């Protein structure tokens, strides 16, 4: 049976790196299909990598092996990990990416892969992927990992009195949408029947659109007048994102361009009776 291998890296596409990785995978795993998820992750941006892989992996068949080469230098602290979660295998450095995948799900098994300091990370990842493809149990590839590195910026925080949620921008997509780490599940659990205000760069938002063109309008001309308006919406992955309605980030702008909304910027949601 053909093994599916996915690649998510911050290597870009200009250099030989991605091609070399694919050649090495094929030399180790003859009967495989390699799928590129993204090679345009911002340099060393583990939050972005976690978001992208979490959005993509569920569309692959069970048993797929996902190699994540972002901020992947292997050291005594950042050791190589292999994780089995939701029927999929994930291989990366222990740098926080795995904690994004386990925010709402419990991993079935996680192990520290055997390696020698100085060995290129992709050599370790690919060799381990080859053994997994052959049917080698994770337990034979290394030692159990009781805990993995977590990154605080990956998680939104609820105030002790449940009166607010504080989150951060973690990703900007191709359309210029700014994605936060506040999930719909968290929002619904905390909100209850209360009203709310979302504070985005001193711009208050008092409603969340069900879909992009979900405005109170009387005709199509009125909808046209809303183009470029800031809105909040839960995206298909269940994360709260901020968008400018029908705005082209290359011409009319984006939340980043027009509001200065950047990666890691704080978003707050305040609730009242």
C-alpha positions as CSV (number, residue, x, y, z in Angstrom):
1,X,0.0,0.0,0.0
2,X,1.3,3.4,-1.0
3,X,2.4,5.6,1.9
4,X,1.4,9.2,1.9
5,X,4.1,11.7,3.2
6,X,3.3,15.3,3.7
7,X,5.8,18.1,4.0
8,X,5.4,21.4,5.9
9,X,8.5,23.6,6.1
10,X,9.8,27.1,6.2
11,X,12.4,26.3,3.5
12,X,10.7,28.3,0.7
13,X,10.9,27.1,-3.0
14,X,13.9,29.1,-4.3
15,X,16.6,26.7,-3.1
16,X,17.4,23.0,-3.6
17,X,16.3,22.1,-0.1
18,X,12.7,20.8,-0.8
19,X,13.9,18.9,-3.9
20,X,16.7,17.3,-1.9
21,X,14.3,16.3,0.8
22,X,11.9,14.6,-1.7
23,X,14.8,12.8,-3.3
24,X,15.9,11.4,0.1
25,X,12.3,10.4,1.0
26,X,12.0,8.5,-2.3
27,X,15.3,6.8,-1.7
28,X,14.1,5.6,1.7
29,X,10.5,4.9,0.9
30,X,10.1,3.5,-2.6
31,X,6.3,3.2,-2.7
32,X,5.2,6.6,-1.5
33,X,3.3,9.7,-2.5
34,X,4.7,13.1,-1.3
35,X,2.3,16.0,-0.8
36,X,3.4,19.6,-0.1
37,X,1.2,21.3,2.4
38,X,3.3,24.4,2.6
39,X,7.0,25.5,2.2
40,X,6.1,29.2,2.8
41,X,5.8,29.1,6.6
42,X,7.4,32.3,8.0
43,X,10.9,31.6,9.3
44,X,10.9,29.6,12.6
45,X,7.2,30.4,13.1
46,X,5.9,27.4,15.0
47,X,2.5,29.0,15.7
48,X,1.9,29.4,11.9
49,X,3.2,25.9,11.3
50,X,0.9,24.4,13.9
51,X,-2.1,26.3,12.5
52,X,-1.4,25.2,8.9
53,X,-0.8,21.5,9.6
54,X,-3.8,21.3,12.0
55,X,-6.0,22.7,9.2
56,X,-4.7,20.3,6.5
57,X,-4.0,16.9,8.1
58,X,-7.6,15.8,8.6
59,X,-8.2,15.8,4.9
60,X,-5.6,13.0,4.4
61,X,-6.3,9.3,4.9
62,X,-5.5,7.6,8.2
63,X,-1.9,6.4,8.4
64,X,-0.5,9.5,6.6
65,X,2.9,10.6,7.9
66,X,3.3,14.4,8.3
67,X,6.9,15.7,8.5
68,X,7.2,19.2,9.8
69,X,10.5,21.0,9.2
70,X,10.0,24.4,10.9
71,X,12.5,25.6,13.5
72,X,13.8,22.1,13.4
73,X,17.4,22.2,14.7
74,X,17.8,19.2,17.0
75,X,19.5,19.8,20.4
76,X,19.4,18.3,23.8
77,X,16.5,20.6,24.5
78,X,14.7,20.5,21.2
79,X,14.6,16.7,20.6
80,X,12.9,15.0,17.6
81,X,9.4,13.8,18.3
82,X,7.0,11.3,16.7
83,X,3.4,11.4,17.6
84,X,0.4,9.3,16.8
85,X,-2.8,11.3,16.9
86,X,-6.2,10.9,15.3
87,X,-4.9,8.1,13.1
88,X,-2.0,10.2,11.8
89,X,1.7,10.2,12.4
90,X,3.5,13.6,13.0
91,X,7.3,14.1,13.1
92,X,8.9,17.3,14.2
93,X,11.3,18.9,16.7
94,X,9.9,19.3,20.2
95,X,9.6,23.0,19.8
96,X,5.9,23.6,20.5
97,X,4.3,22.7,17.2
98,X,2.9,19.4,18.6
99,X,1.2,21.3,21.4
100,X,-0.9,23.1,18.8
101,X,-2.2,19.8,17.5
102,X,-3.0,18.6,21.0
103,X,-4.9,21.7,22.1
104,X,-8.3,19.9,21.9
105,X,-7.2,16.3,21.3
106,X,-5.2,13.8,23.3
107,X,-2.3,12.1,21.5
108,X,-2.4,8.3,21.5
109,X,1.4,8.0,21.7
110,X,4.4,10.3,21.7
111,X,8.1,9.3,21.7
112,X,11.4,11.0,21.6
113,X,13.2,9.6,18.5
114,X,16.7,8.2,18.9
115,X,19.2,10.6,17.3
116,X,22.8,11.8,17.5
117,X,23.6,15.5,18.1
118,X,24.8,17.0,14.8
119,X,22.6,14.8,12.6
120,X,20.5,17.0,10.2
121,X,16.9,17.0,11.4
122,X,15.5,15.9,8.1
123,X,17.7,12.9,8.1
124,X,16.3,11.9,11.4
125,X,12.7,12.7,10.4
126,X,12.9,10.8,7.1
127,X,14.6,7.7,8.5
128,X,11.9,7.5,11.2
129,X,9.2,8.0,8.6
130,X,10.6,5.1,6.6
131,X,10.5,2.8,9.7
132,X,6.9,3.9,10.4
133,X,6.0,3.2,6.8
134,X,7.5,-0.3,7.2
135,X,5.2,-0.9,10.2
136,X,7.7,-0.4,13.0
137,X,5.8,0.6,16.2
138,X,6.6,4.0,17.6
139,X,7.7,2.4,20.9
140,X,10.7,0.8,19.0
141,X,11.8,4.2,17.6
142,X,12.6,5.9,20.9
143,X,11.6,6.6,24.5
144,X,8.1,7.6,25.6
145,X,7.7,11.4,25.9
146,X,5.7,12.1,29.0
147,X,5.5,15.8,28.3
148,X,6.1,18.0,25.3
149,X,7.0,21.6,24.9
150,X,4.0,24.0,25.0
151,X,3.9,27.5,23.8
152,X,1.8,30.0,25.7
153,X,1.1,32.2,22.7
154,X,-0.8,29.3,21.2
155,X,-3.5,29.5,23.8
156,X,-6.1,32.2,24.4
157,X,-6.6,33.1,28.1
158,X,-9.9,33.4,29.9
159,X,-10.0,35.9,32.8
160,X,-10.6,34.4,36.2
161,X,-13.9,36.1,36.5
162,X,-14.9,34.9,33.0
163,X,-15.6,38.5,31.9
164,X,-13.1,38.5,29.1
165,X,-10.9,36.4,26.7
166,X,-7.5,37.6,25.6
167,X,-6.0,36.1,22.5
168,X,-3.4,36.8,19.8
169,X,-3.1,37.0,16.1
170,X,-1.3,33.8,15.0
171,X,-1.6,33.8,11.2
172,X,-2.3,35.9,8.1
173,X,-3.7,33.9,5.1
174,X,-3.5,34.5,1.4
175,X,-6.5,36.8,1.4
176,X,-5.0,39.0,4.2
177,X,-7.4,37.6,6.9
178,X,-5.9,37.8,10.3
179,X,-6.5,34.6,12.3
180,X,-6.5,34.6,16.1
181,X,-6.1,31.7,18.6
182,X,-9.6,32.3,20.0
183,X,-11.8,29.3,19.1
184,X,-15.5,29.2,18.7
185,X,-15.8,26.5,21.3
186,X,-14.1,28.7,23.9
187,X,-16.1,31.8,22.9
188,X,-19.5,29.9,23.1
189,X,-18.6,28.4,26.5
190,X,-17.7,31.7,28.0
191,X,-20.2,34.0,26.4
192,X,-23.5,32.3,27.4
193,X,-26.3,34.7,26.8
194,X,-24.2,37.8,27.4
195,X,-23.4,40.6,25.0
196,X,-19.8,41.2,24.0
197,X,-17.4,43.6,22.4
198,X,-14.3,42.5,20.5
199,X,-11.4,45.1,20.7
200,X,-9.2,45.1,17.6
201,X,-6.6,47.9,17.6
202,X,-9.1,50.2,19.3
203,X,-11.7,49.2,16.8
204,X,-14.8,47.7,18.5
205,X,-16.7,44.9,16.9
206,X,-20.1,44.0,18.5
207,X,-21.2,41.0,16.3
208,X,-19.7,38.0,14.6
209,X,-20.7,37.4,11.0
210,X,-22.1,33.9,10.1
211,X,-20.6,34.3,6.6
212,X,-18.7,37.1,4.9
213,X,-21.6,38.9,3.4
214,X,-23.7,38.6,6.6
215,X,-24.7,42.3,6.9
216,X,-28.0,43.9,7.7
217,X,-28.8,45.2,4.2
218,X,-31.9,46.0,2.1
219,X,-30.5,45.5,-1.4
220,X,-27.4,44.4,-3.3
221,X,-26.3,48.0,-3.7
222,X,-26.1,48.3,0.1
223,X,-24.0,45.2,0.2
224,X,-21.6,46.8,-2.3
225,X,-21.2,49.7,0.0
226,X,-19.8,47.4,2.7
227,X,-16.7,46.5,0.7
228,X,-13.6,47.1,2.9
229,X,-15.5,47.0,6.1
230,X,-13.8,45.3,9.1
231,X,-15.6,42.1,10.3
232,X,-15.1,39.2,12.6
233,X,-16.0,35.6,11.6
234,X,-15.2,32.1,12.7
235,X,-13.3,30.4,9.9
236,X,-13.7,26.8,8.8
237,X,-11.3,25.6,11.4
238,X,-13.2,27.3,14.2
239,X,-10.8,30.2,14.8
240,X,-11.9,33.8,15.2
241,X,-10.5,35.8,12.3
242,X,-10.7,39.4,11.2
243,X,-11.3,40.4,7.6
244,X,-12.0,43.3,5.4
245,X,-15.1,42.4,3.3
246,X,-14.2,41.7,-0.3
247,X,-10.9,43.5,0.0
248,X,-7.9,42.6,-2.1
249,X,-4.8,42.7,0.1
250,X,-2.6,43.7,-2.9
251,X,-4.8,46.7,-3.8
252,X,-7.4,47.8,-1.3
253,X,-5.7,46.5,1.8
254,X,-6.0,44.0,4.7
255,X,-6.3,44.2,8.5
256,X,-2.5,44.2,8.6
257,X,-2.1,47.0,6.1
258,X,-5.0,49.3,7.2
259,X,-5.1,48.6,11.0
260,X,-1.5,47.5,11.6
261,X,-2.8,44.2,12.9
262,X,0.4,42.1,13.2
263,X,1.4,38.6,14.3
264,X,1.1,38.2,18.1
265,X,-1.0,41.4,18.5
266,X,-3.5,41.1,21.3
267,X,-7.2,40.7,20.8
268,X,-9.6,41.0,23.7
269,X,-13.3,40.1,24.0
270,X,-15.2,41.6,26.9
271,X,-18.6,40.3,28.1
272,X,-21.3,42.0,30.0
273,X,-24.8,41.1,31.2
